Amino acid sequence: MQGNSIRLRLSQSEVARFHAEGRVEDAIAFPGAARLAWMLEASGAVLTPEAAFGEGVIRVLLPAAVAARWAASNEVGIYTQGGAPGLAITVEKDFQCLHPDPHTGQRDADAFPNPAAG
């Protein structure tokens, strides 16, 4: 999240699950049992991407045809202004970092291969 924007970056396994099930979600746990969750859903009820927030969940809806095409292709992302006035919604395939994590020395094996890696 930055400014008035939401950006979801999905790993290979999350994109595969989204393509198969039409839905993927995850959450961040905070001390005191608080959590912030996000959910991405394909929907036949929306014509453009939409986002809403309630009960600690950010819910992003994508038109079903757009979602299916994106998940099954090499298309990197879906970019739109939608939902509340001025809200930018971005859904992208997450690429591996070009350099290993300085703490672990590893790269995210579940991220998509980075096209800039050469």
VENRAHU-V837918 format. One line per field, one symbol per residue. ss: DSSP state (H for helix, E for strand, L for the rest). burial: + if it has 24 or more other C-alpha atoms within 12 Angstrom, else -. A space follows every 50 residues. Layout:
BEGIN
ss=???
burial=???
END
This chain:
BEGIN
ss=LELLEEEEEELHHHHHHHHHHLEEEEEEELHHHLEEEEEEEEELLLLLLE EEEELLEEEEEEEHHHHHHHHHLLLLEEEEELLLLLLEEEEEELELLLLL LLLLLLLLLLLELLHHHL
burial=----++++++++-+++-++--++++------------++++++----+++ ++-----+++++++-+++-++----+++++-++----+++++++++---- ----------++------
END
